[in-house]
Amino acid sequence: MKRLGILTSGGDAPGMNAAIRAAVRTATRLGVGMVGYLDGYCGLVRGAFVELDDRAVGNIIQRGGTILGTSRCPEFFDPEVRAQAANQMKLDGVDGLIVIGGDGSFRGALALQDECGVAVAGLPGTIDNDVWGTEESIGFDTAVNTALLAIDQLRDTGESTGMMFFVEVMGRTSGAIALHTAVAGGAAGVVVPEAHAEIGLVIERIRETMAKGKRSHIIVVAEGDEAGGAFGVAPIIGKALDRPYRVVVLGHTQRGGRPTMRDRLVASEGGAMAVEALVAGRTGVMIGRQGGRSVEVNLRDVVNNGHPPVNAGLLRLAQQLSG
């Protein structure tokens, strides 16, 4: 391969820039050119890209977001549009594509490979950590640490006022951020999309701790819970316990900011390995994390298996340690 393309797709995640940097510098070392498509698959469809070299990716490893921009591209669902994009890649001399994103982004990459013969490699870039085949995705660690900082600060006010705080974190279909934040933040309870019966357990647990004199109660709620997120859960629990409360929605603050060491490391290893796989002729792979190591995972398996199940052990731990 003489030239590769790279794009970031879907929601942005801290660490994406570290992955871009690693991919470009690995390609340079191997004598391969690199271009970056702008705004995800939209840039691929339009043929909008920038040339990337070592200097173009200098001083970006510490920056959140993505220097290439990202978006969701509904028109890419059309096979004719995908064929046009693949043809444009050939005209531009681009031999393979690295896609940084989540499940939907990988479906697009796999379609490009199957329908158009484009060599593709994926990197799981989503703060939700809901990609099959990897224990951690780019951006997840930073998002959890951002939520933890907010909880640590809210705890001071909770202790002073005796008020309950319901902290809503991102995760429409995955409770990964909520679960990890709840355990690491010492939350009084957690409500996630995968376990809707949690509200009753949270009420009983808080009632027990109130009887023991505890003043500060922080409940972490995933935004996608069927009960309606934090604004749906808070009135139910507040009324049952007859306690004042406030809802704090962290929202997109979890997407931005300086990536943690962990996210920079995972992204850098993944970016380098994705380039090495394509240059070696291996296509249809995702660079995931398993057993603390970066490994190649079959991209078709990733797409076919969908979202991984909730970490039942971590959910039990959150329940056991609440109080």
N, C-alpha and C positions, 0 to 999 in steps of 0.2 A: 504494500500500500504506500502511495506517495502523499496522500492528503486525507485528513480526517476532519469531520465536523463534530461540534459539540453544542448542545442546547440544554437549557433549564426549562422545565415545564410544570404547570400547575402552580400550587402555592409555593412561595419562596421559603427557604429554610436556611438558618445560619450554618455556614460551612460549605455552601455551594461554591463560593469563590475559591475556597481552598481546594476543592475538587477540580475546578477549571484550571487553576494554577498547576496542580500536579500533573494533569493530563497534558497540558501544553508543554511543560518542561520535560516530561517523559518522551513525548513525541519528538521534540527537538533533539534529545539525546539519541534517539533511534533514527534520526535523519528523515522524519516524516513531518510534513506541513500540517497546520491546524487552522481551521476557521471556526468562528463562533456565530451561530445563527441567533438573530435577535428576537426576543419575545417568544421563545418557545417554538412550537410547530407553526405559528403564524409566520415567523421569519423564514422557516423552511419552505412554506408554501409560496411566499413572495420572492424567495431567493435573496433575502436580506441578511447579509453576514458581514463580519469584520475579520480581517486577518489577525491571527494571534501568534505572538512570539514570546520569548522569555521576558522581554521588557514590557510587553503589553499586560502581563499578569504580575508584574512586580508590585509589591506593597498592597496586595489585596487579600492576603490570607487572613488578616484580622478584621476584615469588613463583613458585616452581615449582608443579607440579601444576595443578589447576583448581578454582576456587572453586565451580563448579557440581557437582562430583563426576562420576564416570564409572563405567561398568560395561559388562558384556556382557549382552545381553538376548535369550536364546534364543526367547522367545515372539514376538518381532518377526518371526520367520520365517513366522509364520502370517498369511496375507492378511486374515483376519477381524480380527485384532488390529490390523493396520496400518490397516484401514478405520475401526475404532473410534477409533484415535489421530487420524486425519485429521478425523473428525467432531468430536472433542473440541477440536481446534485451531480449527475453525470456530466452535464454541460460545464459545470463549475470545477470539474476534476476532483470531486470529493468521493472517496472510495468507501467510506464507512462512517457510522454515526454513533456518538455516545449521547445517551439520553439520561439526564438527571431529573428524577421525579418520582411519582408514586405509581399506583396500580394502573390508573387510566393512561398515564404517559407510556407505560410499558406495553399496554395493549396497542397503542399506536406504533410503537417501535416494532413489535412482533408482526403487525400487519405489513409494515414496510418490508420486512425481511421475507415474509411468506409470499406476498403478492408481487413484489418488485425486485427481489433478490438483493436488497441492500444489507450489507453486513452491519449488525447493530450490537451494542453493549449497553447495559443499564447500570445506573447507580441509584440506590434508594435514597431519595432526598425528600423527606417529609417529616414535619415535627410530630405527626401523629404516631409514628413508629408502627404502622399497620400494614407493612409489606411482608408477605409470606417469604420465608427463606432467609431472613436476616434477623438477628437478635437486636440490632440497633440500626436506625436509619440516620442519615445526616440531618442534623438540626434538632433531634430529640433531646439530647443532653442539655443543650442550651435552653430549650423551651422549658424543661423541667426546672432548671436552676433559676430561670426568670420567675417562674411561679413560686418557687421556694423563697426567694427574696421578698416577694409581696406578702407571703404568709408570715414570715418572721417579723415583718413590720406591723402587720395587722394584729399580731398576738399582743403587742404592747398595749394597743388601744383596747383590745378585748379584756385584758386583765384590769385595766383602769376603769372601764365602764360596765363590765359584766354583760356586754352585748355579744350576741352570736353573729358570726360573719360567715356568709355563704360565698365561697370563692369559685367563680365559674372559669374553668380552663377549656382550652380547645380540645376537640375530639368528637366530631359529629357521630361517627360510627365506632370509634375506638376509645376505650377508657384508659389507655396506656399512660398518658400524661397525668390524668387524675389519680390513678393508682400509685404511681411512683411519687408524685407530689405529696399525696396523703401520708404515705409511709415515711418518707424522708422529712416531712414537715410536722409530724406528730399530730395529724388532724384528728378531730373528734369523730369524724365519719367521712365516708366517701360514697358518692352515687354515680354509677357508670352505666352506659347504654346496655352492657351485657348482663347486668344484674339488677333488674327493676324492683326486686323485693327488698332492696337495701333500705328504703326509707323507714320502714317499720323498725328495722334493727337499729338504725341510727337514733330514732326517737327513744327507744328503750335504753340504749347505751348512754345517751346524754342525760336522761332522767336519773340514771344510777349515779353518774358522776356529779350531777347537781346536788343530789342528796348528800354527797360527801364533801360539799363545799366548793367544788370547782367553779370558777367564774368565767374563764375563757374557753369558748368553744368555736372551733373553725371547722366547717364542713366543706369539703372539696366536691364540686359537681361538674361532670363533663357536659359540655354545651349541648350535646346531641341526645341527652337522656329523654325518653318518651314522656316523662313527667313535665317536660317543658324547660329543661335547663334550670339554672339557679332561681330564676324568677318564678318558676313553677313549683320547685321543691321548697323554697324558703317559707312561703305562707303556710304550707301544710305542717312543717316541723315547728315553725314559730307558734302557730295556733295550738298545736298539741301540747307544747311545753309552756305556753303563756309567757314567752320571753321576747324582748325586743331584739330586732336583728337588722342587719344591713346586707345588701348584695353587692359584691365587687366583681365586675366582669373584666378579666384581664385582656381578653380579645387578642388583637393583633400585636400587642406588645410582646407576646411570646414568639412571634416570627422574627423580630428584628434583634439588633444588638450584636455585640462582639461574640463570635462563636467560642465556646469553651475549648480547652485543650483536647478534650475527648472528641468533639466534633471535627476539629482540625485534623486530628490524627486519622480518624475513620475516613474522612473525605480525601485526605492525601493518599492514603493507601489505596482507596478505591479508584481514584482518578488515574493513578499510575498503572494499576492492574488492568483497568479497562482498555487502555491504550495497548498494553503489552498483549492482551488477548486478541485484539483485532489485528495487530501487526503480525501475530503468529498464525492468523487465519481462523481463529475461533470466533464464531458469531452466535448470537442468540443466548448470551450469558448476562447475568447480573452479578455484580461484585457485592456479596453480602458478608455479614459477620456471623460466624458460628464458632462457639467454643472459644471466643476471644481472639479469633483469627479471621483475616479477610480471605474469602474463598469464592470461587466461581460457582454460581448456581444456575441451573437451566432456566432461562427466561420463560419458557412455555409452562414449566411447573409453577413458577411464580404467579403467572396470570391465571392459570387454571385452578389453583388452590384458593384464590381470593384472599380475604383478610384472615389473619391468624386469630385463633380464639383468645379470649381473655386469659391472663395469667391467674389461674385459680389459686395457686399458692400465695401469690402476692395479695390477692383479694382477702384470703383468710388471714394473712398477716396483718393487713390493715384493720380488720375487725378485731383481732386479738389485742392489738396494741393501742386501739382507740381508748380514750379516757382522759 
